[in-house]
Amino acid sequence: MSDGFFGKIKDMIARDKAVRMVADDPALTAELILLFRVVLADGEVSANELAKFKEICATAFGIPPEAVEGVGEYLGDISYETSSQQAADAFSEMSAERKRLLVEHMLQIAGADHRTTKPELELIQAVAARLGFEVAPIS
């Protein structure tokens, strides 16, 4: 096994097909970083939000639930270098439909625990604005 940060990422990618798929697609990596940041936005990792994240990974991206932990590890290792704005900018060339789905998925994750917090909403609104959408305040 390789030593150091980059060696750890290289080993992870070599072991796991789902991690390799994510690592080979910068837009998917950015999308998953943004989705997972919604899970973390309010400082709590809600079981319902995490379950929704896994469901979206499976249905929208073909990442099986058992592979999400490895993908999450990979994202955790690289996401500290990527701001939410940079991740959203990776979508500048994406179709309007894919941008809309990203915002929709973010809203689904935020609402999975039946409450959307101010930090979650602020993150979603900032990403949506960067993508050319508007998310109304939730009352």
Sequence and secondary structure as in RCSB ss.txt:
>XXXX:A:sequence
MSDGFFGKIKDMIARDKAVRMVADDPALTAELILLFRVVLADGEVSANELAKFKEICATAFGIPPEAVEGVGEYL
GDISYETSSQQAADAFSEMSAERKRLLVEHMLQIAGADHRTTKPELELIQAVAARLGFEVAPIS
>XXXX:A:secstr
   HHHHHHHHHHHH HHHHHHHT HHHHHHHHHHHHHHHTTS   HHHHHHHHHHHHHHH   GGGHHHHHHHH
HHHHTT  HHHHHHTTTTS HHHHHHHHHHHHHHHHTTS   HHHHHHHHHHHHHTT       
